[in-house]
Amino acid sequence: RNKVLFSPLSFTMEPGKILVLMGPSGVGKSSLLECVTGNLKHTGQIKGNTDFFNVYQDTEQLFPWMTVIENLQLANKNTDWKKHAKQFNLEHKLENFPNECSVGQRQRFTLLRAIHSGKSVLLCDEPLSGVDSDTALKICEEFTEHVEKNKKTLFISDYLTLETKKLYVASQIVQL
């Protein structure tokens, strides 16, 4: 179907910056991420770095037949996953299979994998879904530190409430 999702929209994602895409449910935030990844056909123009790692709002992004550590190593074998897992209080779950972890734990592992994937652009669709507020704050701190230190670009699509807006240290906010 030919459907206009956005009026002319222009923004720049820069290395070392966090861009947060905001808007109500159903406005097209996830669709825009799909356009950026090339998974959704569009007539617009998207230029830039395609070295990205996606995190979607569902938590089933880990292969169920592999342990969590094996899943993480698929993204980057040269990372000290035990050290990074400890930051999110997950080191005791590394040898478990995903179905032996809670929904929130699987989401944190997915985010941890994205942060340390070695990719220069992280595309995250509602990355804090299924995560409690204290953990969400730790994740946002880790995102911010990692993005600034490693000159990564973080592109977040989220339906933000006043409470969750405080979590992100956005360099730029695009309202849809």
Secondary structure, 3 states (H helix, E strand, C coil): CCCCCCCCCCCCCCCCEEEEEECCCCCCHHHHHHHHHCCCCCCCCCCCCCCEEEECCCCCCCCCCCCHHHHHHHHCCCCCHHHHHHHCCCHHHCCCCHHHCCHHHHHHHHHHHHHCCCCCEEEEECCCCCCCHHHHHHHHHHHHHHHHHHCCEEEEEECCCHHHHCCCCCCEEEEC
